Amino acid sequence: MILSFDIELSDVFDLAPNEDIEVHAPFHISTAATAVHGGDERNWVSNDLDGAPSTNLTRDRAHELLEYLEEQQDRGVDVFAWNGLGFDLKWIGHNADDMQLAARVAMRSFDPMFQFFMTAGFPVGLAKVAEAMKVPIAKSMDGADAPQAWRDGRHQEVMDYCMGDCRMTNLVVREIQNKQRIAWVTSKGTISSKPIPKLRPVSRVIEDPDPDQSWMTKPILRTKFYAWVLDALG
C-alpha cells in the first residue's frame, strides 16, 4: 500500500532565482494532506474559534500528523513524499516540537527525490517527473503562491492543491515501480531518465555511496537533506 503526504507553508516571502529556501526558515505550515493510493484521503488543518482554518497548523495537529504517519508505517504502509526527507518532515517536526519522532518517520519513509539525488547528484522537481512519465495530473497552482493564497482565505484551493500533489506523487511512484526507472524533463526541455530498479526507504538510501558530482561547480552536499535527522537521533 502506498501513502503520500505533502505540506504547504503559511510564510510569505519572495525567493530570488537560485536562492536556497532555507534562508527564510524557520517555516510554519498552513495545511497538509495525506493520500492512500486508491483509498483514504485527508486534509490536515487547524481551526480558529469561529471554525475557519487557522493561519498555521498547531503543534498538537502537527504532532497528530506525525503520529498518523508512524502508525501507517507500523501497519506496513509505504509512506512517500517528494523531498519529504529534506523538507516536509523536517518542518512538520519543527511545528510539532518533536524532531525525534519526525526523524524516526523520515528514516522509514520513502523519498524518490532523495533516491534520485543519490543516483544523479542533483535534485529534480515532482512536476518535471510527472510530465516526463505522462502522469495525468497537473499542478493546480504554483506552490510559491500557496502561502499568500492561504492568507487571502482561498483555503479550499490550497487544500486541493496540496492533495493534488499527494495524488501526483502516488501516480509517479507507481510509474517508477512499474518501469523501474525515473524520467524527467530537463532544463533544455528534453526528456532524460535513469534506472531505479527498486524504491528503497531512506534508511537504506543513506547508506549508498556519494553520487558523482565531479562535473558540478557548486554541488549540493548529500547531508543537506538529512543532517537534521542525524542531529535529532543523536
N, C-alpha and C positions, 0 to 999 in steps of 0.2 A: 504494500500500500504506500502511496506517495502523498505527502502533505507538504505544501509550500506555504511560506509566510513572507510578509513584507511589511514595512513601516513607511510612514510619511512624517516629515518634520513639520513642526509648527514655527520654527525660527525663520524669519525673513531676512535675507541678505543677498547681496549681489556677488556672484562668483566670477572672478576675472578669468579670461581664457588661460587654460592650463594651470589654474590655481588649485592647490590642494584644499579640498573642502574642510579638512580638519583644522585649518587655521581659524575657522569660525566656531569651533567646538568650545564648550560642550553643547550638545543638542537636546532639544525637547521633542517629544513625539506627539503628533496630533491624533493619529489613528493608526491602527494596524489591521491586518487581515490574515486569516488562515484559510486554506482551502485543501480539503482532501480531494484528490482527483476522482471525479465521479461520485463524490459524497458530500459530507458536511462542510459548509462554508460559514465563516463567522467574521463579522467586523468587530473590532475592539475599540471602544471609545469610553471616555468618562463623561458624565453628565453634570451640569450645574444644578443649582437648586430649582430652576424652572424646568428641568428635564431636557434642556438643549445640550448638544455636545459642547464640552469644555474646550478651551484653547489647547490644554495639554492633557495627556494621559497621566492619571495619578500614579503615585508609587504603588498603591495596592493593585490597581488594574494592570500595570506593567508586570508586577510580580505574578498575578494570576496568569498572564500570558506565558511567562517563563514556566510556571508550574504545568500549564496545559501542554506545552511543547515537550517537557520532560516526561510527562505522563504518557504522551503518544509514543515517545521513544521507548519507554518501558514496555509498551504494548507491542513493540516490534514494528512500528510505523517508521518508514524512512522520511525524515524531516529535512526539507530542502529550503535553501534561499540563495538567490543570486547575489554574491558578495555578502552573504549573511555573516560569514566569519569576520570580515574586516570592517563591517559597518552595522548591520541591523542588530545583531546580538550584543555587540559592544554597547550600543546606545539603549537597547532595552534593559540591559543590566544596569547601566548608569541610572536610568529613570526608575528602575525597581529597587535601587540601592542594594543590589545583590550581584556583584560581579562574579562571585564564585559559582552561583547557580547558572548564570549566563555562560560562563566558561565551560561548565560541565555539559550543558546543552550544545555548545559550539563544537566541542571535541567529538561528540557523537553525531553531529549534523553532517549533511552533505552540501557542499558548496561547489557546484560545477564551475563557477567562475574562478575560484581559487585553484581548482584542479587544472583548469586550462592554463592559468598563470604559471603553474609549476611545470607545465609542458612547454609553453610558448615563451615565457619570460615577460609577458605584458598582459594587462587586463583587457577584457572585452565587454561591451555593453549587451544587456539582455535583448534589446530591440534589434541590434545588428545580427545577433544569432538567430532570433526568431524569424527575421526576414530571410536570411540565407537558408534556413531549414524549412521555410514555407509553412510556418505555423500560422493558422488562420485567425490570429488575434492581433490587433494593432493597439498601441497605446492610445488612450482616450484623451490624454493631455500631456503637456511637458512637465516632468517631475519637478523642475525648478519653479514652476508656477503653483505647485500644490500648497505650499505654506501660506501664500497670500490668499489663494482661493479659500482655504480653510478659515482664515481670519475674516474673510469677507462674507462668511456664512454659507458658502457653497459646499456644505458638509457632505451631502449625498454624492455630489460629483467627485469629491476627493475620495470618499469611501469606495465608490465604484471603480475609480482609477486604481486604487490600492488592490482591490480584489482582482481586477483585470491582470495586474502584474503577477499575482499568485497563479491564476489560471494559465497565463502565458508560460510561467516557469514550469508548471506541471507538464504542459504540452512539449516544451523544449526538452525537458528531462526524458519524456517518453521517446522523442525522436533520437536523442543521443543514445539511449539504451538500445533502440531498435537498429540504428545504423552503426553503432559502435564508433562514432566519430562526431566531431563538433565542427560545424561550418559557421562562418561569419562574413559579413560584408566589410571589406577593408576600407581604409580611408580613401583609397583610389576608386571605390565603387565596384571592385571586383569581388568575387567570392573565393575564399580560401578555406581550407579545412585541415584538421589534424585528427589522428586516431585517438579515440578514448575507448579502449576495449571494455572498461568497466568503471562505473562511477563508484567512488570509494569514500568512506567517511573522512572527515578532516583529520582525525587521529592517525589515519594511515597515510594520507597525502603529505602531512607534515614530515614524515619520515623519508620522503623522496629526496633525491639529490637536487642541488641547485639547478635551475634552468639555465640554458646557455644565453647569457646576456652580453657576451663579448662584443657584439656589434652595436651596442647601445652607448650613447654618450652619458645619459642620466638614467641608469636602470633603477627600477623600484626594488627595494630590498624585500625579500620574502617575509621578514619579520614584521614589516609594516602591517600585515594582515592579522598576525596572531600574537604580537608582543603582549597585548593586554591579557590574553588568555594565560600566558606563562606567568605574568605578574599576579593574576587572580588565584592561580592554583599553586603558587609558590615554587 
